[in-house]
Every structure is written in structure tokens, then in C-alpha cells.
Amino acid sequence: MLAGKLMRTRETAVRVAASAGAVAAVTFVCGRLIPVNPTTAGLVYLLAILGAASAWGLAEGVTASVLAVLCFNFFFLPPVGTFTVADPQNWVALATFLATAIVASQLSGRARSRAIEAEESKREMERLYALSRAILLIETGPAAPREIARQLAAMFNLEGVALHVRSDGKTYNAGPAELEGIEGKLKDATVQGTSYVDSEAQISVSAIRLGGACVGSLAVRGGGLSDAALQSICNLTAIGLERVQAMEAATRAEIARRSDELKSTLLDAIAHEFKTPLTSIRAAATALVAQPEALSASQLDLARVLDEESERLSRLVTEAIQMAGLETGKIRLNRERVKAGELISGVLKSMAERADGRVEVHVPDDIPEVEADAEMMELALRQIVDNALKYSPAGSPVRIEAELNGQAVVIRVVDRGPGIPEAEQSRIFEKFYRRRDLPNPVAGSGMGLAIAREIVHAHNGEVWVESRPGEGSRFSVSLPGVPEEMA
């Protein structure tokens, strides 16, 4: 840092000396080599002043102006060889020359400064563009923030860069010099969302914001960055970090999706492998139960247990196959217009033995039709009704009703079970989720409501539950109705 100041001071001294040399050269040429009149000498001096101001700046131009006035007075205005001005008119000419020279130096120096600023702004824009391209091409991964810091240091010739990322709490350094003791300041800037400059160490610390939220902070040293450039760098860095995180999230989601697909495929394959031997076992058990006279009492009991459990296991395998098919998209819906009452009748017909007369149905005749795959929707409703029967007290009724809500047909299944706590209501439609707070756990696979949800969603419908502990539950299925003019 001290070496840089000495270098700049030395360069300024060289330019001032060069300005003085230019004035001395004009004096020698116009006074000795090619003698000219005072007017010509003044114009040549003015050209030299403009040249010094244009080439080096205002300070050099003013220096040349003062020296030119002194030389013009000493060598060209009578009495020559003295700093005395005999003719009062020459005082006016000398003052005019000095004012003209200084004003010309200022104008020329200002134009040069603006040209330099424009050139620096252009270079900053080019570097910002290059940085944006580099950030977009950075590969995702744990090393991405470090690569952003490295690209920043390389693009803007910075002595040191430190990038703090809020999401992982790490600080990434880049550049020839490591910024020591800066991590605490970076964390403060990230938490507080503030920016500040350490003039002594020539370090700028800036908060990195994205959408109003502070996602990190950046410290840089060297490079002579303007405030606008530093803010643009912070914005690009924020976009880069957000892009990296978004791509990583997308990658994780894709991995999870493929994992779910693999699990569903395996589940489907295993379930189909179970299906064939289960069918044979169930057929044999049913045949044994159908011939009670050929068996002893104990053998008949065992045969009935075998028949019931094989039926239950077959039902579980069927549910697994259905769930796997829904998740992998292998099941295609055969939509047709069907009335809600017909769907409910189909459900009750298939569950006549299971329902045992406990289900009450209240469906108005004017309920419009829905477009649905009747077999699949009956399966979904059957899962909900079966769930209500299992969790309701023995002998208590289960009510099925339907109504028109706007353009949607809503079918509700109301039970008198133990109810569902609010915290669990959003989870009961998850695969394999089972309530553990019940004193008498209910047998099941935990897939029934998940199957119902997937089927309803495939029909562009919604399913939800309303419940309070101790007051039963009301499951609702909403399906788009067919407008009357289309029916």
C-alpha cells in the first residue's frame, strides 16, 4: 500500500518535470533557435500548456501555465531579461495570457478526466459482462462460491476477495492476498445488511442482497472499483449464488423423483410376483372352507383364518400395485359421464358384507354428472368409506352425502370415530402413515387414503378432511361437475 503511494507520487513528479521541460523547450526554440515576436511566442506557449493538460491533467497544465507566464515575461516582454513590465499594456496582456492559459488548462484537464472516466466505465462494463458470463457457466457444487470469488478477483485484478455465503455459513477467499481478520466483519454485514469501507486497509465490505433478503456479504481490496461497479458485482454474485442453489435444489428434486420412480417400480414388480401365489393360496383356502364336512372343527377354523388372511394379504398387494401404477403414471383414466349416486351405489355394492347395513346415503336427484373413470373413483371412495368403517365404533352409522358447490360436485363421508388432531390432518393422506395415539390400533397398510388422494388428483379434484378429536371426521371429495348444457 505504501509502495503504491510512492509510485503515484513519483509518477506525478515526473509529469510535472516534463511539463516544465516542455515550457523550457518552447522558450529555447522561440527565443534562441528561431527568434519570434511576443505574440507568436505566447501562442506557442499556449499550445504547450494545452498539450500538457490534455496529456497529463490539470495539475501539470497549471504548472506549465505559471512557468510559461514567467518565461514569457522574462524572455519576451520588454525590458527583456527582467521580471519587470515597463508598458502597462503588457500587464494586461500578461494577465490575459495567464487567465487564458489556466482556463484552457482546466478545460483540457476536465475533458481528459471525463475521457478517462468514460474509458474506466467502459472497462468496468466489459469486466462486468465477462463476470456475468463466467458466473452463468460455473458448474454447481460445493466449490461454486469459491469459483465465483476467483473469477471476481481475476476479472477486476483485485488483491483479495472474501465471499461469505449465508446458506452454508462459510467464507471463500480468492486473489493473491488473503484478507485476514475479515470473517467477523463479513458475518456482521450479512446479519445486519450493512456495508462499510476500511480506508486504512483499503477494504470494502458490502452486503449481498437478493429480493430484499441478505444472502451473504463480499469484501474486496484493490482494483479501484467505483460504487456502481461494486454494487453491480454484488448483484451478479447474488444472482450467481441463487442460480447455484436453485440448480442444486432441482438436482435434489430430480434425484428424489427418480428414487420414488424406482421404489414404485420395485413395489409394482414385487407385488405382481406375490399376486400369483396368493391367488393360488386363496383359491385353496376358499375350497377348504367350502367343504366343512371334510374337515375337523380345528381344521375348519384354521382354514377360515387362512382364507381371511389370504384375502387381506391379496387386498394389500392389490393396493400396492394400484399405488405404484398411480405414481408411475401407468394407469390411464377412461373418463365417462357418471352420476354421484351411481358411484356411491357401486361402492356399497362391493362393500355390502363389510358395511353390514351401517352406511346411510343422502344424495339429491338433481346432482349433476361428473366426468370420471367410474372404476377408479369407486376405488377411491371405497378407500375412504372403508377407513370410516374401521375407525368408527362397532354398530355406529357412516353417512354418505353429496351436494353441488358452485360448479363442483362434493361427496362427503361422515363418521363417528375418534376424530383426528389438527396437526395430523395434513399427514393422513401420506403413504404408510398410521396414527399411533389410538388406544386400540386399527389394522391396515396406511395406503388407502394415499390411493384415494392420487385418484382424485388424477381427476383434477380435491380431497380433504375436517375433524375434531372426539367428534368424528368428515372426508370430502370435490370433482368438477359437467355443466347442464353439456349433459
Stockholm file with secondary structure:
# STOCKHOLM 1.0

chainA/1-487         MLAGKLMRTRETAVRVAASAGAVAAVTFVCGRLIPVNPTTAGLVYLLAILGAASAWGLAEGVTASVLAVLCFNFFFLPPVGTFTVADPQNWVALATFLATAIVASQLSGRARSRAIEAEESKREMERLYALSRAILLIETGPAAPREIARQLAAMFNLEGVALHVRSDGKTYNAGPAELEGIEGKLKDATVQGTSYVDSEAQISVSAIRLGGACVGSLAVRGGGLSDAALQSICNLTAIGLERVQAMEAATRAEIARRSDELKSTLLDAIAHEFKTPLTSIRAAATALVAQPEALSASQLDLARVLDEESERLSRLVTEAIQMAGLETGKIRLNRERVKAGELISGVLKSMAERADGRVEVHVPDDIPEVEADAEMMELALRQIVDNALKYSPAGSPVRIEAELNGQAVVIRVVDRGPGIPEAEQSRIFEKFYRRRDLPNPVAGSGMGLAIAREIVHAHNGEVWVESRPGEGSRFSVSLPGVPEEMA
#=GR chainA/1-487 SS CHHHHHHHHHHHHHHHHHHHHHHHHHHHIIIIISCCCHHHHHHHHHHHHHHHHHHHCHHHHHHHHHHHHHHHHHHHSSSTTSSCCCSHHHHHHHHHHHHHHHHHHHHHHHHHHHHHHHHHHHHHHHHHHHHHHHHHHCCCSTTHHHHHHHHHHHHTTCSEEEEEETTTTEEEEESSSCCTTCHHHHHHHHHHCCCEEETTTTEEEEEEEETTEEEEEEEEESSCCCHHHHHHHHHHHHHHHHHHHHHHHHHHHHHHHHHHHHHHHHHHHHHHHHHHHHHHHHHHHHHHHTCGGGSCHHHHHHHHHHHHHHHHHHHHHHHHHHHHHHHHTCCCCCCEEECHHHHHHHHHHHTHHHHTTCEEEECCTTCCCEEECHHHHHHHHHHHHHHHHHHSCTTCCEEEEEEEETTEEEEEEECCSSCCCHHHHTTTTSTTCCCCCCSSCCCCCSCHHHHHHHHHHHTTCEEEEEECTTSCEEEEEEEEBCCTTTC
#=GC SS_cons         CHHHHHHHHHHHHHHHHHHHHHHHHHHHIIIIISCCCHHHHHHHHHHHHHHHHHHHCHHHHHHHHHHHHHHHHHHHSSSTTSSCCCSHHHHHHHHHHHHHHHHHHHHHHHHHHHHHHHHHHHHHHHHHHHHHHHHHHCCCSTTHHHHHHHHHHHHTTCSEEEEEETTTTEEEEESSSCCTTCHHHHHHHHHHCCCEEETTTTEEEEEEEETTEEEEEEEEESSCCCHHHHHHHHHHHHHHHHHHHHHHHHHHHHHHHHHHHHHHHHHHHHHHHHHHHHHHHHHHHHHHHTCGGGSCHHHHHHHHHHHHHHHHHHHHHHHHHHHHHHHHTCCCCCCEEECHHHHHHHHHHHTHHHHTTCEEEECCTTCCCEEECHHHHHHHHHHHHHHHHHHSCTTCCEEEEEEEETTEEEEEEECCSSCCCHHHHTTTTSTTCCCCCCSSCCCCCSCHHHHHHHHHHHTTCEEEEEECTTSCEEEEEEEEBCCTTTC
//
